[in-house]
């Protein structure tokens, strides 16, 4: 990606000259030569990028250019930093001021380095003349177009997994659009390789479509969206002759002649055009033809932007093939009709198909590749090999191998230059890595890949770039947070391979092994191995390392002064000498000591992320870092107040945590002019002296805020003080755009008018109200239409979650609520003051803590309930939940922990009983209703003795877990009726409970923390057992000899059992004779491992 980088460097060089820094440092002459050479090189870069795919020499030349551009950019940045630092110290403002003696050495070094880099670019410029590169080549395309030409003939007679898609498109054509007077346009959108063209061919040739339309026309458009060319293709398709018309007007008339009064279907295949004016010109010419009703244009495109440009009917989005359809397609190409499906090949083939993630192009190509390969090793090679790695494309590669990547390369080549660099940078993440959207945009910023554009802030540009890449399927599997916003994504393996092939040695990922050497030209490094040892000498030959992501806990920072982005999860951050180029610093987990000194030496810092640092103190000089845009602080409890005058950071866009202090410059007024967005948590509100100071925070003006949490601690402005806390809350009114609002520790009795005003907080998705102990009533939360998550706790006087009247209200209360947690509300009687109101139609998860009297109406959608710290079991809660799947009961007083009427739990699949010390057993009639139960966990119940004979009703039970139930020594005699039980875990019991041997189909037994010195001899009666795990049984002296009767046992694992480890030693151990028939035996301890197979 030399072209993108060179553009950045030329721009920076221009600023270097414009700011007179070249004159100041005495490098005018070198700068002029550089500018001349860079301009000449840039003029041929498009052609060079195109030809380097097939020219190894040209590819190396571009690599040299890229590496030199990084070095020059470092020099320019260093000059800027040094000048800023010097003038901030001495007060000079002119770049033409005399040099200080201390800067003479810097000038000398810069002069030498500029001379060297100038010569380096001169040599690169001279070398380019040997390549015969064309000037001013503007086409973006990098691949031969011939392979992309499509026609309407069906090349795939069998279409897998597209029957429903075909029917919907045909329905639109012959029914939905048939009576439309206007020309209908219907785009089919999907990533390259999904089979859009193949599908539309099937539609185009469908007998219903052929019968419905007077004319059917197929035009392959591709990159060149030229109205005249498209119209000429229409004429040729209709008449069978090339019109050879020279003017656009002549072409228009001929089109009108052939289309007039005809109901036609025009397929425009493979459209990339996003220029609305070009589209309007073509559509206008077609509309002039005055076709019959129902005329339709069917468009295939990879880009949602294309569909949006056309102002059409909503696009039809083609998705990936299902797993079954993918396998059917693969079988068709790999095995054909007559070939035997060998079991081993089928297993390998399924792995390969999964990797294709529903892409018909990849599946078809790999299936065809394997059709003539019959050896298992050949299939294994395909499964394990990076055959689609296009770093080296040689004539030895088959057409099938290359075609996997061709569609992806084409998508890439049609990206804007800035998008290309942003995409290829993602090679720094390993395959299947969950890429956090915000982190990625910040890394793009730090590396200078994106900049502000006009009125668009750089973050907005980043979001725009991310969205484009996501919509074009370069990013996939977008994951949304609880507020419904996409926060992360992944890259398809094939796209990842494409990014790697572009970046080559520029991006290096260390996932395992020792780091001893690195390529000279590595610019981005990602450490993932927690056990890796690092030889720091490996970094000495690296010219310009820009990004260092340390998730391997090595705690070392490379001795390179070029870093733009540093991320570490190490507990200790070792002293560093020079990080002055750094734009991005993220430190997650550790002490935070010494960070104050490091931060103050980072003049270019834009993004600062600090998490889980237990001794962190922010430096008072933080406000000197005027480039700071994002300060993200999470779980750093040692911060008692913010540095003074943080409002001076005029570029700040994110301040996730603000702790109000009592000193000058530490109050809420510091937030007044900051254009903050995202998350803002304001802590220490007890230090706010008055409502005027609160109003100065100007929260209502921060339209980009999504999450606002307010927190009080201590008693500075609580009851007894002269501060009116209710007025302070009133002054903290947020913007109406909030998605999440939280409040904790509020001491007032009444809530503010803006909280009670449903119109102000209408878009809220989440509300958290905790420890507002004096509050007498809550806002009308039931009327918030978007509310999905609600947590309320620590309010002694609240009787209803919503006390508003619902007279005349047609909507149900809490119409969107999915998750509800209520805790320590001793006066709470029910959700609504009014009875008989329909409510909670979407509630799926309910948690109740510290209450026993709460009643609910019928809740048909609730699937999970947790009840904790109640005086007795809340039978009235679960009986109205017919779809309840999971029930978690914790710390309930009394012996009754399940309802006496078991019919209400007929759908229950998982039951967890935790720390219910009064429970000794389950009565038979209680277990009778648990006919669907699949998983039963009984944990930390000190007095629990027996499951009772009622276990015979648990006919679906598959997993039984019993932990820390020391009184239980026996199981019911009818355990033999549990025919579905496959896995049992017994943890921290005195002995293995008798009766377990009666389970007829047990496959896996886990024994942990057994306090006995021996296991019962009846263990040998569990003949169905396949896996046996024994851990932390320090007193166990031996295995029973009966274990040799377990002929189905395939795996034995012993962990932290010192006596057993010795007795089970291969050949020589005393118990070896009993276990030698077991195929896999593993012996683990905290410090050693020994395995036998």
DRENFI-852923 format. One record per residue (C-alpha): x, y, z. Coordinates in steps of 0.5 Angstrom, whole numbers, plus 500, padded with zeros to 3 digits. Example, Ala and Ser with C-alpha at 12.3 -4.5 7.8 and 13.67 -1.06 7.14 Angstrom:
<recs>
525491516;527498514;
</recs>
This chain:
<recs>
500500500;506505498;501510495;497511501;503512505;506516500;500521500;501522508;508523507;508528502;502532506;507532512;512534508;508540505;507542513;514541514;516547509;510551510;511552518;518554516;521548520;525546514;529553514;529552522;533546522;537547516;535542511;531546505;536543500;534536502;527538503;526541495;530534493;525530497;519534494;521533487;523525487;516524491;512527486;515524481;514517484;507518486;505520479;507512477;504509483;498507480;501503475;506500479;501498484;497494478;503491475;507489482;502483482;505479477;512483478;516480484;522486482;516491482;514489488;520489492;521496489;514498492;517495499;523499499;519505497;514504503;520503508;523509506;517513507;516510514;523513516;522520513;515520516;519519523;524524521;519530520;515528526;521528530;522535528;515537529;516534536;523537538;521544536;514544540;518542546;523547545;519553544;514551550;521551554;524558552;517561550;520563543;514563538;518564531;521558528;526563525;529564532;536563534;538556536;540554543;546551544;543544546;539544540;545544535;547537536;539535534;540540528;546536526;543529527;537531523;541534517;545527517;539523517;535528512;541527507;541520508;533519506;534524501;539519497;535513499;529516495;534519490;536511489;529509489;527514484;532512479;530505480;523506477;526508470;527501469;520499470;517503464;511505468;506509465;504516468;497518471;494511470;488513474;484506473;483503480;482496477;488491478;486485475;484483468;477484466;475478462;474473467;469478470;464478464;458475465;452472461;445470462;446463460;446458466;453455468;450452475;444447473;443445480;443451485;444449492;440453498;437458494;430456493;427461497;431467495;429465488;422465489;422471493;425475487;421472482;415474486;417481486;418481479;412477476;407480482;409486486;412490481;408487475;403493476;407499477;407505472;414507474;420503472;422498478;429497481;431491485;438491488;441484490;446485495;452481498;459480498;463477493;463470492;456469495;453467488;449473486;450472479;448465479;442466483;440472478;441467472;436462475;431468476;433470469;431464466;425462470;419460466;415464470;419470468;420469461;413468460;411475464;416479460;416481453;424482453;429480458;436483457;443482461;448487461;455486465;457493468;463492472;467498474;466502468;459505469;458508462;451510460;452510453;456503453;450500457;445503452;449500447;449493450;441493451;441495444;445489442;442484446;435486443;437486436;443481436;447487432;452492434;449499433;455502432;452509434;457515435;453520439;449519446;443522443;443516437;443511442;438514446;433514440;435507438;433504446;427508445;425504439;427497442;424498449;417502447;411499450;415493452;415490459;422488460;427485465;434489465;439485469;445490471;450485473;456487478;455494479;460498483;457505481;456510487;455516483;448518483;448523477;451517473;445513475;440518474;443519467;442512465;435511469;432518465;434515458;431508460;424512462;424516456;423509452;416509455;416502457;410498459;407497466;412492470;418494467;424492472;431493473;435487477;441489479;447485483;452489487;457488493;455495495;449497499;451504497;450502490;443500492;442507496;444511490;439508486;433510490;430503489;425498493;429496499;435491497;435484497;440482502;443475500;446471506;451465506;449458505;447454511;451449513;447443510;447447503;454448504;456441505;451439499;455444494;462441496;460434496;457435489;464438486;468434491;465427490;460428484;455422483;459416483;465417487;465413494;465418500;470415504;469417512;476420513;475425507;468427509;471429516;476433513;472436508;467438513;472442516;474445510;467447508;466450515;472455514;469457507;463460512;458459507;461462501;459458495;465461491;470458496;466452497;466450489;473452488;476448494;471442492;473442485;480442487;479436491;475432486;481429483;485428489;484421493;489421498;487423505;494426505;492431499;486433503;490434509;494439506;489443503;486443510;492445513;495449507;494457506;493455499;489462498;495466501;496470495;503473497;506469491;502468485;506464480;504461474;504454477;498456481;492453478;486457476;482454481;487456487;487463484;480464483;478463491;482470492;480474485;473476488;476478494;482482491;477485486;473488492;479490495;482494489;475498488;476501495;478508496;485509498;484510505;480504506;485500503;490502508;485501514;483494512;490491510;492494517;487489520;492483519;495485525;490481529;490474528;484470525;478469528;480475533;474479535;476486533;473492538;471497533;473503537;480500539;481499531;479506530;483509535;489505532;487508525;488515528;494513532;498511525;495517521;491512517;485517518;484524519;479529519;475531513;472538513;467539518;467531520;472530526;477524525;473519529;467520525;471519519;473513522;466510523;465512516;471508514;469502519;462502516;464502509;468496510;463492514;457494509;462491504;463484508;471486509;468485516;463480519;460478525;458484528;456484535;452489538;452491546;446491550;444498547;444495540;450499538;455494534;461494538;466489535;467484529;471479526;474478519;473472514;479468514;479469506;479476507;484476513;489472508;488477503;490483508;496478510;498478503;498485502;502487508;507481508;512483513;510489515;505486520;507480525;503476530;507472535;502467538;507462540;515460541;520465543;521472540;529472537;528476531;524480527;524483520;527489518;521492515;516490521;512496522;506493526;507487532;502483536;504479542;499474544;503468547;503469555;509464555;513467550;520469552;523475548;530477546;529485546;535485541;530483536;528490535;535493534;534492526;527494526;527501522;520504524;516500529;509503529;504499533;506494539;500490542;503486548;497481550;503476552;504480559;512481557;512488560;517490556;517496551;521495545;527500545;525504539;523511539;518511533;512507536;505511535;501505538;502501545;498497548;500492554;496488559;503487563;502488571;509492570;511497565;518497565;522504564;522507557;526512555;523515549;516514547;515522544;512519538;506516541;499517540;496511543;497508550;493503553;495499559;490494562;491491569;497493574;499498579;500504575;506506578;510511574;505512569;505519571;512521569;511517562;505520560;508527561;513525556;508524550;507531547;503527541;498523545;491523543;488516546;489514553;486508556;487506563;484500566;484496573;490500575;490499583;495505584;494510579;495517580;494522574;499527573;497535574;500536568;496532564;493538561;499540557;498534552;493538548;492533542;489528547;482526544;480520549;481519556;478512558;479510565;475504568;476500574;482505577;479506584;485509587;483516583;480520588;479527583;481529576;487533575;486541575;483545569;481539565;477543561;483546557;483540553;479543548;480537543;477532548;472527546;471522551;472522558;469516561;470517568;470524572;471525579;469531582;474534587;473540592;480543590;480549585;479547577;477540579;469542579;464540574;465547571;471544567;466540563;462546560;466547554;468539552;464536547;464529550;461523547;460516549;460514556;461519562;461517569;461522574;463520581;464524587;458529586;457530594;463535592;459539588;457546592;451548589;446547583;450553579;456549579;452543577;449547571;456549569;457542567;452543561;450536560;444537556;449540551;453534550;449531544;454525543;453522550;450515550;451513557;451517563;452515570;451519576;454517583;454520590;459518596;460520603;456526606;458532603;452535600;447530603;442531609;444536614;448540609;446547606;447544599;440542596;441535593;435535589;436542585;443539584;440533580;435538577;441542574;445535571;439534566;442530560;441530553;435526550;439522546;442518552;441510551;443508558;442512565;445510572;444513578;447511585;447514592;443519591;440522598;434526595;427524596;424527590;427525583;428531578;423533573;427531567;427524570;420524571;419527564;418521559;419525553;426527555;429520556;424516551;430513548;433510554;435502553;438501560;436504567;440503573;438506580;441504586;442506593;437512593;435510599;430516601;427516594;419515595;417514588;420512581;419515575;414512570;419507567;414503564;412508559;419508556;418504549;425502548;427500555;430493555;434493562;432495568;436495575;433498581;436497588;437500595;430504596;427503603;420506601;419504594;412500593;412500586;417500580;412505576;406509580;403512574;396512572;395507565;388510564;387511557;394508555;393502550;400500550;403495555;407497561;414495560;413494552;421492551;424490557;428484557;432484563;429486570;433486577;430488583;434488590;433490597;426494596;423492602;417495601;416493594;409490593;408489585;411492579;405497577;401501582;395500578;392493577;390489571;395492566;398488561;406488562;412485561;411482554;418481552;421480559;426474559;431474565;428476572;433477578;430478585;435479591;433480598;425480597;420475599;413478597;413481590;408478586;408478578;402477573;403471568;410472564;410468558;417469555;421469562;426464561;431465567;429467574;434468579;432468587;437470592;437472600;429471601;426469607;422464604;421461597;417466592;412461590;408466587;413468582;415462578;408459577;406464572;412463568;410457563;416458559;421458565;428454562;433456568;432457575;437459580;436459587;441462592;441463600;434461601;432461608;427455610;427448607;422449602;426452596;421449590;414450589;409445592;405445586;410442581;406443575;409450574;416448572;414443567;419447562;425447567;431445564;436447569;436448576;441451581;440450588;446454592;448455599;441453602;443451608;436449611;435444605;436437607;432433601;427434596;420431597;418427592;412431589;416437588;421433583;415430580;414436576;421437573;420432567;424436562;430438567;436436564;441439569;441439576;446443581;446442588;452447591;454449598;448446601;451444608;445440611;443436604;443429605;439426599;435427593;429422595;426417591;423422587;429422582;425417578;421423575;427426572;427422566;431427562;436429567;443429563;448432568;448432575;453436579;454436587;459440590;460442598;455438600;458434606;452430609;450427603;453420603;448416599;444416593;437413592;436406590;432408584;438411580;437406575;431409572;435415570;437413563;439419560;444421565;451422562;455426566;456427574;460431578;462430585;466435589;468436596;464430599;467425604;466419600;463417593;456417595;453410594;448409589;452412583;454405581;446404579;446409573;446405567;448410562;453414565;459416561;463421565;465422572;468427575;471426582;474432586;476434593;474427596;476426603;477419603;483415603;480410598;474409592;469404593;470397590;463398586;466403582;468397577;461396576;460403572;461399566;458404561;464409564;468412558;471418562;474419569;477425572;480425579;483432582;485435588;484428592;490429596;488423601;487418596;492412597;490408591;485406586;480400587;483394583;476393580;477399575;480394571;473392569;471398566;473396559;469402556;474407559;478411554;480417558;483417565;485424568;489425575;490432577;494434584;493427587;500425589;499418592;495416585;500419581;506415584;502409584;499410576;506411574;507407567;510400568;512401575;506404579;503399583;496401580;499401573;496393572;489396573;489402568;494399563;488398558;486405558;488408552;489415554;492417561;494424563;497425570;498433572;500437578;501444579;508444576;509438572;505434567;506427564;502424559;501417556;497415550;
</recs>
